[in-house]
Amino acid sequence: MNNFQSESEISFDKSGGVFMGAQATSTDCQVGLFGVPYDGTTSFKPGTRFGPASIREVSHSLETYCPQLDLDLKEIKFTDFGSLEIPFGAPEPVIKAVEKSTKEIFSLGLKPLLLGGEHSITAGAVCATAQKYSELILVQLDAHADLRDQWLGNHHSHACAMRRCLDVLPSKNLFQFAIRSGTREEFNELHHQNRLVPHTTGKPANDLKQALSTHFGKPIYLTIDLDWFDPSVLPGTGTPEPGGFFWQDFAAVIDVLRNHHLVGADIVELAPILDSSGISSVLAAKVTRTLLMLLGH
């Protein structure tokens, strides 16, 4: 059992297993991982509620060693609390539960790593993290801008994820890395606010390095919508977008972020039922392994 003492009626279901290498309790750990199996606002194909369980299941197929970081997951002390038990239906109670859970993770002296679930959950985690770190910077890897104020009347749709994060981010420092899809209004805002960080596939992430160059030492929260990857390598997502990126591009991002102060992260929008090969889940698990190392080293 984890030594997670909740005063907010928060509970976790661990019946589905844990990510490989997780400690049984949070004692002496640096990272607290938990899943949020929610896809109540998905706008195209649902199934992201199965993401956390699938990432955990396939994680045991990976090597524990990462050549890029020269780290082994055996050296990282982290715990997996399981998946957050969430109410069925509207996103607002789920986002609030995510906020409370993230605060609890911080109260234990851990850095949070969330497995989604859809992107609407990120606002809850960012809200909790920003309350701890007023200078928080948000870095987004995503195919879509997610800057709508509402989608089909829902202000907490996953299409509004970054808009809701900006509502609770005091610094307003949001870097949207290599976004390739959105409305004209969203792209006008991206350019006007200098939030769009370009990237050329197969190249070093020099534009991200430059964007973050004046923010050394400041806390960073990283949100990764897996549809940032090209559908050819990650078809298991509800809103695939052609023209995406590959593992070497993710590795280029990590080469930049490893020199910064990462304090929390999430990995969202894996819909494993849309990929019978299982490759999408394996890629998501490898991303998870990398972030556990960055957060826990």
Buried (B, 14 or more C-beta within 10 A) or exposed (E): EBEBEEEEEBBBBBEBBBBBBBBEEBEEBBBBBBBBBBBBBBBEBBBBBBBBBBBBBBBEEBEBEBEEBEBEBEEBBBBBBBBBEBEEEEBBEBBBBBBBBBBBBBEBEBBBBBBBBBBBBBBBBBBBBBBBBEEBBBBBBBBBBBBBEEBEEBBBBBBBBBBBBBEBBEBEBBBBBBBBBBEEEBBEBBEEEEBBBEBEEEEBBEBBBEBBEEBEEBBBBBBBBBBBBBBEEBBBBBBBBEEBBBBEBBBBBBBBBBEBEBBBBBBBBBBBBBBEEBBBBBBBBBBBBBBBBBBBE
